[in-house]
Amino acid sequence: MDILTLRDVSKIYGEVKALDQINLTVEKGEWLSIMGPSGSGKTTMINIIGCMDKPSIGEVILEDDDISKLSPKELTIIRRDKIGLVFQQFHLINYLTALENVMMAQYYHSMPDEEEAMAALEAVGLKDRAKHLPNQLSGGEQQRVCIARALINHPAILLADEPTGNLDEKNEYLVMDILEKLHNAGSTIIVVTHDPEVGDEAERMVMLEHGRIAREERKNRKRPVIEDNIMKEFI
């Protein structure tokens, strides 16, 4: 079942086409990586998929919503309810603990639930760091808090923009392991990255060049059955 469809999507700034007639379909439960050099349109695409911008031309269908026709206020609601965002810059609130940062996402969605927020931190291996402030956490731990925050409202799509860009090799492995577990549990994941090793972890890779899809590559990988009930709770 398709969860996201882009039809003839273009984004135009003056005489520059940041995206040029993009056609792309993402299936529910798929892990897609979007790659390409600087200026290829990756950031523009993630902004449109993540409801942070609208296409100049074309349609973007997220589940049953044509988000290309929504107002900025309506896009904010869709982003809050259906998109889990993970950024290269962690964007944690410095004076809130890891647990409070996760609960803040709940606050904007519905109602804070400390028990559920703690379960989200446990799912990313940070239950014992719940009361720590961001400056008391390593870069890898901060990124895992970001993943917990992105998961807490059970998004339709987890959208990650260079999620390992600020991490060392050890923490990159830990973050990619969490994404793999989420994928195995059935989560739909879209990762924008310039790192070939990170991009290669996906089921399918889309390469952008000059705002167009230059090529696609699909990998035949059998997804294992996950036994992690805590992780499955957020899918």
C-alpha positions as CSV (number, residue, x, y, z in Angstrom):
1,M,0.0,0.0,0.0
2,D,1.3,3.4,-1.0
3,I,1.8,5.9,1.9
4,L,3.3,8.8,-0.1
5,T,3.1,9.8,-3.8
6,L,4.7,12.7,-5.6
7,R,3.2,13.4,-9.0
8,D,5.0,15.8,-11.4
9,V,6.4,17.8,-8.5
10,S,8.5,20.9,-9.3
11,K,9.7,23.6,-7.0
12,I,10.7,26.8,-8.7
13,Y,12.6,29.8,-7.3
14,G,12.7,32.5,-10.0
15,E,14.4,30.9,-12.9
16,V,15.8,28.0,-10.9
17,K,14.1,24.6,-10.7
18,A,15.1,23.1,-7.4
19,L,12.9,20.1,-8.2
20,D,11.9,19.3,-11.8
21,Q,9.0,17.0,-12.4
22,I,9.6,14.5,-9.6
23,N,7.5,11.3,-9.7
24,L,8.0,9.1,-6.7
25,T,5.9,6.6,-4.7
26,V,6.8,5.2,-1.2
27,E,5.1,2.1,0.1
28,K,4.0,1.7,3.7
29,G,6.8,0.1,5.7
30,E,9.5,0.9,3.1
31,W,12.9,2.3,3.9
32,L,14.0,4.8,1.2
33,S,17.2,6.8,1.0
34,I,17.4,10.0,-1.0
35,M,20.9,10.9,-2.1
36,G,22.7,13.4,-4.3
37,P,25.4,16.1,-4.4
38,S,25.0,19.5,-2.9
39,G,22.4,21.5,-4.9
40,S,20.7,18.3,-6.2
41,G,17.3,19.1,-4.5
42,K,17.6,16.9,-1.5
43,T,16.7,19.6,1.0
44,T,13.9,20.9,-1.1
45,M,12.4,17.4,-1.4
46,I,12.6,16.7,2.4
47,N,11.0,20.1,3.1
48,I,8.1,19.2,0.8
49,I,7.7,15.7,2.1
50,G,7.9,17.0,5.7
51,C,5.2,19.6,5.2
52,M,7.6,22.4,5.7
53,D,7.1,23.7,2.1
54,K,4.8,23.3,-0.8
55,P,5.6,22.4,-4.5
56,S,5.2,25.1,-7.1
57,I,3.6,22.5,-9.4
58,G,2.3,19.0,-8.9
59,E,0.7,16.9,-6.2
60,V,1.9,15.4,-3.0
61,I,-0.4,12.7,-1.5
62,L,0.4,11.6,2.1
63,E,-2.0,8.8,3.0
64,D,-5.3,10.3,2.0
65,D,-4.3,14.0,2.1
66,D,-3.2,16.1,-0.9
67,I,-0.8,18.2,1.2
68,S,0.2,20.3,-1.9
69,K,-3.1,22.1,-1.6
70,L,-3.1,22.8,2.2
71,S,-2.5,26.1,4.0
72,P,0.5,26.6,6.2
73,K,-1.6,26.1,9.3
74,E,-3.0,22.9,7.8
75,L,0.5,21.7,6.9
76,T,1.6,22.3,10.5
77,I,-1.2,20.0,11.7
78,I,-0.3,17.3,9.2
79,R,3.4,17.5,10.1
80,R,2.5,17.3,13.8
81,D,0.3,14.3,13.4
82,K,1.9,12.3,10.6
83,I,5.6,13.1,10.3
84,G,8.4,12.3,12.7
85,L,11.4,14.5,12.1
86,V,15.0,13.7,12.9
87,F,17.6,16.4,12.0
88,Q,21.4,16.5,11.8
89,Q,21.3,19.4,14.3
90,F,19.4,17.8,17.3
91,H,17.2,20.8,18.1
92,L,16.7,19.7,21.7
93,I,15.7,22.3,24.3
94,N,18.7,22.8,26.5
95,Y,17.0,23.4,29.8
96,L,14.7,20.3,29.5
97,T,15.7,16.8,30.4
98,A,15.7,14.0,27.8
99,L,12.3,12.9,29.1
100,E,10.9,16.4,29.0
101,N,12.1,16.9,25.5
102,V,10.1,13.8,24.4
103,M,7.1,14.9,26.4
104,M,7.2,18.4,24.8
105,A,6.4,16.7,21.4
106,Q,3.4,15.1,23.1
107,Y,2.3,18.4,24.5
108,Y,2.0,19.9,21.0
109,H,0.2,16.8,19.7
110,S,-2.3,16.0,22.5
111,M,-1.4,15.3,26.1
112,P,2.0,14.6,27.8
113,D,2.2,11.0,29.1
114,E,5.4,10.4,31.1
115,E,5.0,6.6,31.0
116,E,4.8,6.6,27.2
117,A,7.6,9.0,26.9
118,M,9.8,6.8,29.1
119,A,8.9,3.8,27.0
120,A,10.1,5.7,23.9
121,L,13.4,6.4,25.6
122,E,13.7,2.8,26.6
123,A,13.1,1.8,23.0
124,V,16.2,3.7,21.9
125,G,18.2,2.5,24.9
126,L,18.1,5.7,27.0
127,K,15.8,4.9,29.9
128,D,18.7,5.4,32.4
129,R,19.5,8.8,30.9
130,A,15.9,10.2,31.0
131,K,16.7,12.8,33.7
132,H,19.8,14.1,32.0
133,L,20.0,17.5,30.2
134,P,21.2,17.6,26.6
135,N,24.6,19.0,27.6
136,Q,25.0,15.9,29.8
137,L,24.5,13.6,26.8
138,S,26.8,12.5,24.0
139,G,26.0,13.4,20.5
140,G,24.8,9.9,19.8
141,E,22.6,10.0,22.9
142,Q,21.1,13.3,21.8
143,Q,20.3,11.9,18.4
144,R,18.6,8.9,20.0
145,V,16.5,11.3,22.1
146,C,15.5,13.0,18.9
147,I,14.4,9.6,17.5
148,A,12.4,8.9,20.6
149,R,10.8,12.4,20.3
150,A,10.0,11.7,16.6
151,L,8.4,8.4,17.5
152,I,6.3,9.5,20.4
153,N,3.2,10.5,18.4
154,H,3.3,7.4,16.2
155,P,4.0,9.1,12.9
156,A,3.1,7.7,9.5
157,I,6.6,8.5,8.2
158,L,9.9,8.9,10.0
159,L,11.8,11.5,8.1
160,A,15.5,11.8,8.9
161,D,17.8,14.5,7.4
162,E,21.5,13.5,7.7
163,P,20.8,11.7,11.0
164,T,24.4,10.6,11.4
165,G,26.1,13.7,10.0
166,N,27.4,14.9,13.4
167,L,28.2,11.4,14.9
168,D,31.3,9.4,15.2
169,E,31.5,5.8,13.9
170,K,30.3,4.2,17.1
171,N,27.3,6.4,17.5
172,E,26.5,6.2,13.8
173,Y,26.2,2.4,14.2
174,L,23.9,2.8,17.2
175,V,21.6,5.2,15.4
176,M,21.5,3.1,12.2
177,D,20.8,0.0,14.4
178,I,17.7,1.8,15.8
179,L,16.5,2.7,12.3
180,E,16.9,-0.9,11.3
181,K,14.9,-2.1,14.2
182,L,12.2,0.4,13.4
183,H,12.1,-0.7,9.8
184,N,11.9,-4.3,10.9
185,A,8.9,-3.4,13.1
186,G,7.1,-1.9,10.0
187,S,8.0,1.8,10.2
188,T,8.1,3.8,7.0
189,I,11.5,5.6,6.9
190,I,12.9,8.2,4.5
191,V,16.5,9.2,5.1
192,V,18.2,12.0,3.2
193,T,22.0,11.6,3.3
194,H,25.2,12.2,1.4
195,D,26.9,9.2,3.1
196,P,26.9,6.1,0.8
197,E,27.1,3.7,3.7
198,V,24.1,5.2,5.4
199,G,22.2,5.3,2.1
200,D,23.1,1.7,1.3
201,E,21.2,0.5,4.4
202,A,17.8,1.3,2.8
203,E,15.7,-1.0,0.7
204,R,15.6,1.5,-2.1
205,M,17.9,4.4,-3.0
206,V,16.9,7.4,-5.1
207,M,19.7,9.6,-6.6
208,L,18.9,13.2,-7.3
209,E,20.9,15.3,-9.8
210,H,19.9,18.9,-10.8
211,G,16.4,18.5,-9.3
212,R,15.6,15.3,-11.1
213,I,15.7,11.6,-10.2
214,A,18.8,10.4,-12.1
215,R,18.5,6.7,-11.0
216,E,16.9,4.3,-8.6
217,E,18.3,1.2,-7.0
218,R,16.3,-1.4,-5.1
219,K,17.8,-4.1,-2.9
220,N,16.1,-7.4,-2.3
221,R,16.3,-7.8,1.4
222,K,14.1,-10.0,3.5
223,R,12.9,-8.2,6.6
224,P,13.1,-10.3,9.7
225,V,10.2,-10.6,12.1
226,I,10.9,-8.3,15.1
227,E,10.4,-9.5,18.7
228,D,10.9,-6.1,20.3
229,N,7.5,-5.3,21.7
230,I,8.6,-1.9,23.0
231,M,9.8,-0.8,19.5
232,K,6.6,-2.2,17.9
233,E,4.5,0.0,20.3
234,F,5.5,3.1,18.3
235,I,4.8,1.9,14.8
